[in-house]
Amino acid sequence: MRHNLGDKERILHILDSIENIEIFLKNVDLESFDKNTEKIAAVERMLEIIGEAANHISDEIKYDYKYSTPWKKIIGTRNIIIHEYFRVDNKVIYQTAKEDIIPLKSEIESILKELENSNK
């Protein structure tokens, strides 16, 4: 069943997932992460949600010149985790979460603020 969630709801899902990743990885280094199956699974799941939500964001937001959100990379990461799970590297998951996704939070918050101001 396909849901007709709007951009605001999808952006909220992305933001919630980023915040969960922040919680899961607080004070966790790569070595600890690599040994913790629960954290690995939790972060992978949040990346899946982020990628799926991103895949359904409207082109109006995806191609807004004000933002440099790497939508294709986000969606591609989700596709690899889902469809090519056997080649997922824990180090790449950790680095993606820490270096790409968590820093993306402020941009996602800006997009959300814009959506709220325009009542979309």
Long-range contacts (C-beta under 8 A, 24 or more apart in sequence): 5-56, 6-120, 7-57, 7-58, 7-60, 7-61, 7-115, 7-120, 8-112, 8-115, 8-116, 8-120, 10-53, 10-54, 10-56, 10-57, 11-53, 11-57, 11-61, 11-108, 11-111, 11-112, 11-115, 12-112, 13-49, 13-50, 13-53, 14-49, 14-50, 14-53, 14-54, 14-108, 15-105, 15-108, 15-109, 15-112, 17-46, 17-47, 17-49, 17-50, 17-53, 18-46, 18-50, 18-101, 18-102, 18-104, 18-105, 18-108, 19-105, 20-46, 21-46, 21-47, 21-97, 21-101, 21-102, 22-102, 22-105, 25-94, 25-97, 25-98, 25-102, 30-91, 30-94, 30-95, 33-90, 33-94, 34-90, 34-91, 34-94, 40-90, 40-93, 43-93, 43-94, 43-97, 44-81, 44-88, 44-93, 46-97, 47-77, 47-78, 47-81, 47-93, 47-96, 47-97, 47-101, 48-78, 48-81, 48-82, 50-74, 50-78, 50-101, 51-75, 51-76, 51-77, 51-78, 51-79, 51-81, 52-78, 54-78, 61-111, 61-115, 64-111, 67-107, 67-110, 67-111, 68-107, 69-104, 69-107, 69-108, 69-111, 70-100, 73-100
